[in-house]
Amino acid sequence: MKQWQCVVCGWIYDEAAGDADHGLAPGTRWADVPESFVCPECGVAKADFVMVEI
Ligand SMILES: [Zn+2]
């Protein structure tokens, strides 16, 4: 499991936790997140997220 961080606002998507607000079950890998996903804080696209080492 990895975490992905929005480069614009710093919001983090945690694969282990998923994102219930956006229909992403816990354990949903970033690769399986729909391309239509946008940052819930600032609205940027998936391409503007970077992997965070934990
Ligand atoms: Zn953001």
N, CA, C, O and the ligand as a Tripos MOL2 file, in Angstrom:
@<TRIPOS>MOLECULE
protein
  217   215    55     0     0
PROTEIN
NO_CHARGES

@<TRIPOS>ATOM
      1 N           0.8340   -1.1970    0.0000 N.3       1 MET1
      2 CA          0.0000    0.0000    0.0000 C.3       1 MET1
      3 C           0.8730    1.2530    0.0000 C.2       1 MET1
      4 O           1.9000    1.3180    0.6760 O.2       1 MET1
      5 N           0.4440    2.2270   -0.7630 N.am      2 LYS2
      6 CA          1.1950    3.4770   -0.8650 C.3       2 LYS2
      7 C           0.2650    4.6500   -0.5830 C.2       2 LYS2
      8 O          -0.9560    4.5070   -0.5280 O.2       2 LYS2
      9 N           0.8840    5.8140   -0.4050 N.am      3 GLN3
     10 CA          0.1120    7.0400   -0.2850 C.3       3 GLN3
     11 C           0.5000    7.9610   -1.4350 C.2       3 GLN3
     12 O           1.6460    7.9730   -1.8830 O.2       3 GLN3
     13 N          -0.4660    8.7230   -1.8970 N.am      4 TRP4
     14 CA         -0.2550    9.6410   -3.0120 C.3       4 TRP4
     15 C          -0.6730   11.0330   -2.5730 C.2       4 TRP4
     16 O          -1.7550   11.2240   -2.0190 O.2       4 TRP4
     17 N           0.1980   12.0060   -2.8290 N.am      5 GLN5
     18 CA         -0.0480   13.3560   -2.3420 C.3       5 GLN5
     19 C          -0.2760   14.3330   -3.4850 C.2       5 GLN5
     20 O           0.4300   14.3200   -4.4930 O.2       5 GLN5
     21 N          -1.2730   15.1730   -3.3020 N.am      6 CYS6
     22 CA         -1.5420   16.2430   -4.2630 C.3       6 CYS6
     23 C          -0.3950   17.2490   -4.1910 C.2       6 CYS6
     24 O          -0.0700   17.7350   -3.1080 O.2       6 CYS6
     25 N           0.2180   17.5650   -5.3270 N.am      7 VAL7
     26 CA          1.3560   18.4860   -5.3090 C.3       7 VAL7
     27 C           0.9120   19.9260   -5.0980 C.2       7 VAL7
     28 O           1.7260   20.7840   -4.7540 O.2       7 VAL7
     29 N          -0.3700   20.1950   -5.3010 N.am      8 VAL8
     30 CA         -0.8660   21.5620   -5.1910 C.3       8 VAL8
     31 C          -1.2210   21.9170   -3.7480 C.2       8 VAL8
     32 O          -0.7950   22.9530   -3.2380 O.2       8 VAL8
     33 N          -2.0080   21.0470   -3.0840 N.am      9 CYS9
     34 CA         -2.4970   21.4100   -1.7560 C.3       9 CYS9
     35 C          -2.0280   20.4740   -0.6510 C.2       9 CYS9
     36 O          -2.2080   20.7720    0.5290 O.2       9 CYS9
     37 N          -1.4250   19.3380   -1.0220 N.am     10 GLY10
     38 CA         -0.9020   18.4480   -0.0030 C.3      10 GLY10
     39 C          -1.8670   17.3900    0.4990 C.2      10 GLY10
     40 O          -1.5160   16.6040    1.3790 O.2      10 GLY10
     41 N          -3.0740   17.3550   -0.0420 N.am     11 TRP11
     42 CA         -4.0410   16.3170    0.3460 C.3      11 TRP11
     43 C          -3.4780   14.9460   -0.0090 C.2      11 TRP11
     44 O          -2.8730   14.7730   -1.0660 O.2      11 TRP11
     45 N          -3.6770   13.9820    0.8700 N.am     12 ILE12
     46 CA         -3.1000   12.6560    0.6620 C.3      12 ILE12
     47 C          -4.1790   11.6010    0.4600 C.2      12 ILE12
     48 O          -5.1430   11.5240    1.2210 O.2      12 ILE12
     49 N          -3.9990   10.7890   -0.5810 N.am     13 TYR13
     50 CA         -4.8190    9.6020   -0.7800 C.3      13 TYR13
     51 C          -4.0300    8.4090   -0.2540 C.2      13 TYR13
     52 O          -2.9090    8.1390   -0.6860 O.2      13 TYR13
     53 N          -4.6450    7.7050    0.6880 N.am     14 ASP14
     54 CA         -4.0070    6.5370    1.2970 C.3      14 ASP14
     55 C          -4.6670    5.2840    0.7410 C.2      14 ASP14
     56 O          -5.8550    5.0480    0.9650 O.2      14 ASP14
     57 N          -3.8980    4.4840    0.0180 N.am     15 GLU15
     58 CA         -4.4730    3.2750   -0.6090 C.3      15 GLU15
     59 C          -5.0930    2.3540    0.4380 C.2      15 GLU15
     60 O          -6.1310    1.7420    0.1850 O.2      15 GLU15
     61 N          -4.4790    2.2500    1.5920 N.am     16 ALA16
     62 CA         -4.9830    1.3540    2.6350 C.3      16 ALA16
     63 C          -6.3280    1.8190    3.1750 C.2      16 ALA16
     64 O          -7.1620    1.0050    3.5720 O.2      16 ALA16
     65 N          -6.5330    3.1280    3.1870 N.am     17 ALA17
     66 CA         -7.7600    3.6890    3.7540 C.3      17 ALA17
     67 C          -8.8320    3.9160    2.6990 C.2      17 ALA17
     68 O         -10.0200    3.9400    3.0200 O.2      17 ALA17
     69 N          -8.4240    4.0830    1.4330 N.am     18 GLY18
     70 CA         -9.3870    4.4140    0.3930 C.3      18 GLY18
     71 C          -9.9870    5.7920    0.6230 C.2      18 GLY18
     72 O          -9.4190    6.6060    1.3510 O.2      18 GLY18
     73 N         -11.1240    6.0550    0.0090 N.am     19 ASP19
     74 CA        -11.8020    7.3350    0.1840 C.3      19 ASP19
     75 C         -13.2950    7.1000    0.0180 C.2      19 ASP19
     76 O         -13.8370    7.1290   -1.0870 O.2      19 ASP19
     77 N         -13.9430    6.8640    1.1640 N.am     20 ALA20
     78 CA        -15.3680    6.5110    1.1460 C.3      20 ALA20
     79 C         -16.2120    7.5970    0.4940 C.2      20 ALA20
     80 O         -17.2340    7.3040   -0.1280 O.2      20 ALA20
     81 N         -15.7860    8.8520    0.6350 N.am     21 ASP21
     82 CA        -16.5560    9.9610    0.0660 C.3      21 ASP21
     83 C         -16.6190    9.8900   -1.4540 C.2      21 ASP21
     84 O         -17.5080   10.4740   -2.0730 O.2      21 ASP21
     85 N         -15.6710    9.1720   -2.0550 N.am     22 HIS22
     86 CA        -15.6080    9.0980   -3.5120 C.3      22 HIS22
     87 C         -15.7900    7.6770   -4.0220 C.2      22 HIS22
     88 O         -15.4530    7.3640   -5.1640 O.2      22 HIS22
     89 N         -16.3320    6.8140   -3.1490 N.am     23 GLY23
     90 CA        -16.6530    5.4570   -3.5610 C.3      23 GLY23
     91 C         -15.4600    4.5510   -3.7290 C.2      23 GLY23
     92 O         -15.5380    3.5440   -4.4320 O.2      23 GLY23
     93 N         -14.3380    4.8970   -3.0840 N.am     24 LEU24
     94 CA        -13.1270    4.0870   -3.1990 C.3      24 LEU24
     95 C         -12.9620    3.2700   -1.9230 C.2      24 LEU24
     96 O         -12.7190    3.8220   -0.8500 O.2      24 LEU24
     97 N         -13.0940    1.9660   -2.0460 N.am     25 ALA25
     98 CA        -13.0210    1.0850   -0.8860 C.3      25 ALA25
     99 C         -11.6090    1.0400   -0.3300 C.2      25 ALA25
    100 O         -10.6460    1.2530   -1.0660 O.2      25 ALA25
    101 N         -11.4750    0.7620    0.9770 N.am     26 PRO26
    102 CA        -10.1360    0.5820    1.5470 C.3      26 PRO26
    103 C          -9.3620   -0.4650    0.7530 C.2      26 PRO26
    104 O          -9.9020   -1.5200    0.4190 O.2      26 PRO26
    105 N          -8.1030   -0.1750    0.4530 N.am     27 GLY27
    106 CA         -7.2880   -1.0970   -0.3190 C.3      27 GLY27
    107 C          -7.3050   -0.8270   -1.8140 C.2      27 GLY27
    108 O          -6.6600   -1.5490   -2.5750 O.2      27 GLY27
    109 N          -8.0310    0.2000   -2.2530 N.am     28 THR28
    110 CA         -8.0520    0.5430   -3.6770 C.3      28 THR28
    111 C          -6.7230    1.1670   -4.0760 C.2      28 THR28
    112 O          -6.3510    2.2290   -3.5770 O.2      28 THR28
    113 N          -6.0120    0.5010   -4.9770 N.am     29 ARG29
    114 CA         -4.7180    1.0200   -5.4070 C.3      29 ARG29
    115 C          -4.9050    2.2430   -6.3170 C.2      29 ARG29
    116 O          -5.9080    2.3760   -7.0180 O.2      29 ARG29
    117 N          -3.9140    3.1160   -6.2800 N.am     30 TRP30
    118 CA         -3.9910    4.3590   -7.0680 C.3      30 TRP30
    119 C          -4.2120    4.0450   -8.5420 C.2      30 TRP30
    120 O          -4.9320    4.7630   -9.2350 O.2      30 TRP30
    121 N          -3.5930    2.9740   -9.0150 N.am     31 ALA31
    122 CA         -3.7400    2.5860  -10.4250 C.3      31 ALA31
    123 C          -5.1780    2.2350  -10.7630 C.2      31 ALA31
    124 O          -5.5860    2.3090  -11.9220 O.2      31 ALA31
    125 N          -5.9550    1.8500   -9.7390 N.am     32 ASP32
    126 CA         -7.3450    1.4590   -9.9690 C.3      32 ASP32
    127 C          -8.3300    2.5960   -9.7050 C.2      32 ASP32
    128 O          -9.5350    2.4480   -9.9120 O.2      32 ASP32
    129 N          -7.8020    3.7350   -9.2430 N.am     33 VAL33
    130 CA         -8.6640    4.9010   -9.0510 C.3      33 VAL33
    131 C          -9.0240    5.4520  -10.4320 C.2      33 VAL33
    132 O          -8.1400    5.6000  -11.2760 O.2      33 VAL33
    133 N         -10.2910    5.7580  -10.6830 N.am     34 PRO34
    134 CA        -10.7010    6.2320  -12.0080 C.3      34 PRO34
    135 C          -9.9400    7.4820  -12.4460 C.2      34 PRO34
    136 O          -9.5830    8.3290  -11.6260 O.2      34 PRO34
    137 N          -9.6990    7.5810  -13.7560 N.am     35 GLU35
    138 CA         -9.0010    8.7500  -14.2950 C.3      35 GLU35
    139 C          -9.7960   10.0310  -14.0460 C.2      35 GLU35
    140 O          -9.2510   11.1340  -14.0990 O.2      35 GLU35
    141 N         -11.0820    9.8720  -13.7770 N.am     36 SER36
    142 CA        -11.9330   11.0440  -13.5500 C.3      36 SER36
    143 C         -11.7880   11.5940  -12.1290 C.2      36 SER36
    144 O         -12.3580   12.6330  -11.7970 O.2      36 SER36
    145 N         -11.0140   10.8830  -11.2900 N.am     37 PHE37
    146 CA        -10.8260   11.3410   -9.9100 C.3      37 PHE37
    147 C         -10.1040   12.6780   -9.8900 C.2      37 PHE37
    148 O          -9.1440   12.8910  -10.6310 O.2      37 PHE37
    149 N         -10.5760   13.5720   -9.0340 N.am     38 VAL38
    150 CA         -9.8740   14.8430   -8.8380 C.3      38 VAL38
    151 C          -9.6690   15.0690   -7.3440 C.2      38 VAL38
    152 O         -10.4100   14.5380   -6.5160 O.2      38 VAL38
    153 N          -8.6660   15.8540   -7.0160 N.am     39 CYS39
    154 CA         -8.3820   16.1660   -5.6230 C.3      39 CYS39
    155 C          -9.6110   16.7990   -4.9790 C.2      39 CYS39
    156 O         -10.1440   17.7760   -5.5050 O.2      39 CYS39
    157 N         -10.0710   16.2560   -3.8430 N.am     40 PRO40
    158 CA        -11.2700   16.7980   -3.1940 C.3      40 PRO40
    159 C         -11.0530   18.1860   -2.6050 C.2      40 PRO40
    160 O         -12.0160   18.8960   -2.3170 O.2      40 PRO40
    161 N          -9.8020   18.5720   -2.4260 N.am     41 GLU41
    162 CA         -9.5250   19.8850   -1.8420 C.3      41 GLU41
    163 C          -9.3700   20.9770   -2.8930 C.2      41 GLU41
    164 O          -9.8790   22.0850   -2.7250 O.2      41 GLU41
    165 N          -8.6640   20.6580   -3.9790 N.am     42 CYS42
    166 CA         -8.3480   21.7270   -4.9320 C.3      42 CYS42
    167 C          -8.7360   21.3970   -6.3730 C.2      42 CYS42
    168 O          -8.6710   22.2670   -7.2410 O.2      42 CYS42
    169 N          -9.1400   20.1510   -6.6370 N.am     43 GLY43
    170 CA         -9.7020   19.8400   -7.9480 C.3      43 GLY43
    171 C          -8.7250   19.4670   -9.0440 C.2      43 GLY43
    172 O          -9.1270   19.3480  -10.2010 O.2      43 GLY43
    173 N          -7.4410   19.2760   -8.7160 N.am     44 VAL44
    174 CA         -6.5080   18.8790   -9.7660 C.3      44 VAL44
    175 C          -6.6800   17.3940  -10.1040 C.2      44 VAL44
    176 O          -7.2600   16.6340   -9.3290 O.2      44 VAL44
    177 N          -6.1710   16.9960  -11.2640 N.am     45 ALA45
    178 CA         -6.3440   15.6330  -11.7490 C.3      45 ALA45
    179 C          -5.3220   14.6720  -11.1480 C.2      45 ALA45
    180 O          -4.3740   15.0830  -10.4780 O.2      45 ALA45
    181 N          -5.5390   13.3760  -11.4050 N.am     46 LYS46
    182 CA         -4.6330   12.3380  -10.8980 C.3      46 LYS46
    183 C          -3.1800   12.5910  -11.2700 C.2      46 LYS46
    184 O          -2.2750   12.2640  -10.5020 O.2      46 LYS46
    185 N          -2.9540   13.1730  -12.4460 N.am     47 ALA47
    186 CA         -1.5890   13.3920  -12.9300 C.3      47 ALA47
    187 C          -0.7940   14.3120  -12.0200 C.2      47 ALA47
    188 O           0.4360   14.3290  -12.0630 O.2      47 ALA47
    189 N          -1.5100   15.0900  -11.1830 N.am     48 ASP48
    190 CA         -0.8320   16.0350  -10.3200 C.3      48 ASP48
    191 C          -0.6130   15.4970   -8.9090 C.2      48 ASP48
    192 O          -0.3840   16.2600   -7.9710 O.2      48 ASP48
    193 N          -0.6870   14.1730   -8.7720 N.am     49 PHE49
    194 CA         -0.3580   13.5300   -7.4950 C.3      49 PHE49
    195 C           0.9840   12.8330   -7.6120 C.2      49 PHE49
    196 O           1.3350   12.3290   -8.6790 O.2      49 PHE49
    197 N           1.7290   12.8020   -6.5270 N.am     50 VAL50
    198 CA          3.0060   12.1030   -6.4910 C.3      50 VAL50
    199 C           2.9920   11.0700   -5.3680 C.2      50 VAL50
    200 O           2.3200   11.2540   -4.3530 O.2      50 VAL50
    201 N           3.7460    9.9740   -5.5590 N.am     51 MET51
    202 CA          3.8020    8.9380   -4.5410 C.3      51 MET51
    203 C           4.6070    9.4280   -3.3370 C.2      51 MET51
    204 O           5.6410   10.0790   -3.4830 O.2      51 MET51
    205 N           4.1100    9.1000   -2.1540 N.am     52 VAL52
    206 CA          4.7850    9.4630   -0.9170 C.3      52 VAL52
    207 C           5.3360    8.2040   -0.2910 C.2      52 VAL52
    208 O           4.6000    7.2360   -0.1000 O.2      52 VAL52
    209 N           6.6260    8.1960    0.0350 N.am     53 GLU53
    210 CA          7.2260    7.0380    0.6990 C.3      53 GLU53
    211 C           6.8330    7.0350    2.1590 C.2      53 GLU53
    212 O           6.9060    8.0680    2.8240 O.2      53 GLU53
    213 N           6.4140    5.8780    2.6690 N.am     54 ILE54
    214 CA          6.0530    5.7940    4.0790 C.3      54 ILE54
    215 C           6.8100    4.6540    4.7470 C.2      54 ILE54
    216 O           6.6420    4.4190    5.9440 O.2      54 ILE54
    217 ZN         -5.1680   19.1750   -4.0650 Zn       55 ZN55
@<TRIPOS>BOND
     1     1     2 1
     2     2     3 1
     3     3     4 2
     4     3     5 am
     5     5     6 1
     6     6     7 1
     7     7     8 2
     8     7     9 am
     9     9    10 1
    10    10    11 1
    11    11    12 2
    12    11    13 am
    13    13    14 1
    14    14    15 1
    15    15    16 2
    16    15    17 am
    17    17    18 1
    18    18    19 1
    19    19    20 2
    20    19    21 am
    21    21    22 1
    22    22    23 1
    23    23    24 2
    24    23    25 am
    25    25    26 1
    26    26    27 1
    27    27    28 2
    28    27    29 am
    29    29    30 1
    30    30    31 1
    31    31    32 2
    32    31    33 am
    33    33    34 1
    34    34    35 1
    35    35    36 2
    36    35    37 am
    37    37    38 1
    38    38    39 1
    39    39    40 2
    40    39    41 am
    41    41    42 1
    42    42    43 1
    43    43    44 2
    44    43    45 am
    45    45    46 1
    46    46    47 1
    47    47    48 2
    48    47    49 am
    49    49    50 1
    50    50    51 1
    51    51    52 2
    52    51    53 am
    53    53    54 1
    54    54    55 1
    55    55    56 2
    56    55    57 am
    57    57    58 1
    58    58    59 1
    59    59    60 2
    60    59    61 am
    61    61    62 1
    62    62    63 1
    63    63    64 2
    64    63    65 am
    65    65    66 1
    66    66    67 1
    67    67    68 2
    68    67    69 am
    69    69    70 1
    70    70    71 1
    71    71    72 2
    72    71    73 am
    73    73    74 1
    74    74    75 1
    75    75    76 2
    76    75    77 am
    77    77    78 1
    78    78    79 1
    79    79    80 2
    80    79    81 am
    81    81    82 1
    82    82    83 1
    83    83    84 2
    84    83    85 am
    85    85    86 1
    86    86    87 1
    87    87    88 2
    88    87    89 am
    89    89    90 1
    90    90    91 1
    91    91    92 2
    92    91    93 am
    93    93    94 1
    94    94    95 1
    95    95    96 2
    96    95    97 am
    97    97    98 1
    98    98    99 1
    99    99   100 2
   100    99   101 am
   101   101   102 1
   102   102   103 1
   103   103   104 2
   104   103   105 am
   105   105   106 1
   106   106   107 1
   107   107   108 2
   108   107   109 am
   109   109   110 1
   110   110   111 1
   111   111   112 2
   112   111   113 am
   113   113   114 1
   114   114   115 1
   115   115   116 2
   116   115   117 am
   117   117   118 1
   118   118   119 1
   119   119   120 2
   120   119   121 am
   121   121   122 1
   122   122   123 1
   123   123   124 2
   124   123   125 am
   125   125   126 1
   126   126   127 1
   127   127   128 2
   128   127   129 am
   129   129   130 1
   130   130   131 1
   131   131   132 2
   132   131   133 am
   133   133   134 1
   134   134   135 1
   135   135   136 2
   136   135   137 am
   137   137   138 1
   138   138   139 1
   139   139   140 2
   140   139   141 am
   141   141   142 1
   142   142   143 1
   143   143   144 2
   144   143   145 am
   145   145   146 1
   146   146   147 1
   147   147   148 2
   148   147   149 am
   149   149   150 1
   150   150   151 1
   151   151   152 2
   152   151   153 am
   153   153   154 1
   154   154   155 1
   155   155   156 2
   156   155   157 am
   157   157   158 1
   158   158   159 1
   159   159   160 2
   160   159   161 am
   161   161   162 1
   162   162   163 1
   163   163   164 2
   164   163   165 am
   165   165   166 1
   166   166   167 1
   167   167   168 2
   168   167   169 am
   169   169   170 1
   170   170   171 1
   171   171   172 2
   172   171   173 am
   173   173   174 1
   174   174   175 1
   175   175   176 2
   176   175   177 am
   177   177   178 1
   178   178   179 1
   179   179   180 2
   180   179   181 am
   181   181   182 1
   182   182   183 1
   183   183   184 2
   184   183   185 am
   185   185   186 1
   186   186   187 1
   187   187   188 2
   188   187   189 am
   189   189   190 1
   190   190   191 1
   191   191   192 2
   192   191   193 am
   193   193   194 1
   194   194   195 1
   195   195   196 2
   196   195   197 am
   197   197   198 1
   198   198   199 1
   199   199   200 2
   200   199   201 am
   201   201   202 1
   202   202   203 1
   203   203   204 2
   204   203   205 am
   205   205   206 1
   206   206   207 1
   207   207   208 2
   208   207   209 am
   209   209   210 1
   210   210   211 1
   211   211   212 2
   212   211   213 am
   213   213   214 1
   214   214   215 1
   215   215   216 2
@<TRIPOS>SUBSTRUCTURE
     1 MET1         2 RESIDUE 1 A MET
     2 LYS2         6 RESIDUE 1 A LYS
     3 GLN3        10 RESIDUE 1 A GLN
     4 TRP4        14 RESIDUE 1 A TRP
     5 GLN5        18 RESIDUE 1 A GLN
     6 CYS6        22 RESIDUE 1 A CYS
     7 VAL7        26 RESIDUE 1 A VAL
     8 VAL8        30 RESIDUE 1 A VAL
     9 CYS9        34 RESIDUE 1 A CYS
    10 GLY10       38 RESIDUE 1 A GLY
    11 TRP11       42 RESIDUE 1 A TRP
    12 ILE12       46 RESIDUE 1 A ILE
    13 TYR13       50 RESIDUE 1 A TYR
    14 ASP14       54 RESIDUE 1 A ASP
    15 GLU15       58 RESIDUE 1 A GLU
    16 ALA16       62 RESIDUE 1 A ALA
    17 ALA17       66 RESIDUE 1 A ALA
    18 GLY18       70 RESIDUE 1 A GLY
    19 ASP19       74 RESIDUE 1 A ASP
    20 ALA20       78 RESIDUE 1 A ALA
    21 ASP21       82 RESIDUE 1 A ASP
    22 HIS22       86 RESIDUE 1 A HIS
    23 GLY23       90 RESIDUE 1 A GLY
    24 LEU24       94 RESIDUE 1 A LEU
    25 ALA25       98 RESIDUE 1 A ALA
    26 PRO26      102 RESIDUE 1 A PRO
    27 GLY27      106 RESIDUE 1 A GLY
    28 THR28      110 RESIDUE 1 A THR
    29 ARG29      114 RESIDUE 1 A ARG
    30 TRP30      118 RESIDUE 1 A TRP
    31 ALA31      122 RESIDUE 1 A ALA
    32 ASP32      126 RESIDUE 1 A ASP
    33 VAL33      130 RESIDUE 1 A VAL
    34 PRO34      134 RESIDUE 1 A PRO
    35 GLU35      138 RESIDUE 1 A GLU
    36 SER36      142 RESIDUE 1 A SER
    37 PHE37      146 RESIDUE 1 A PHE
    38 VAL38      150 RESIDUE 1 A VAL
    39 CYS39      154 RESIDUE 1 A CYS
    40 PRO40      158 RESIDUE 1 A PRO
    41 GLU41      162 RESIDUE 1 A GLU
    42 CYS42      166 RESIDUE 1 A CYS
    43 GLY43      170 RESIDUE 1 A GLY
    44 VAL44      174 RESIDUE 1 A VAL
    45 ALA45      178 RESIDUE 1 A ALA
    46 LYS46      182 RESIDUE 1 A LYS
    47 ALA47      186 RESIDUE 1 A ALA
    48 ASP48      190 RESIDUE 1 A ASP
    49 PHE49      194 RESIDUE 1 A PHE
    50 VAL50      198 RESIDUE 1 A VAL
    51 MET51      202 RESIDUE 1 A MET
    52 VAL52      206 RESIDUE 1 A VAL
    53 GLU53      210 RESIDUE 1 A GLU
    54 ILE54      214 RESIDUE 1 A ILE
    55 ZN55       217 GROUP 0 **** ****
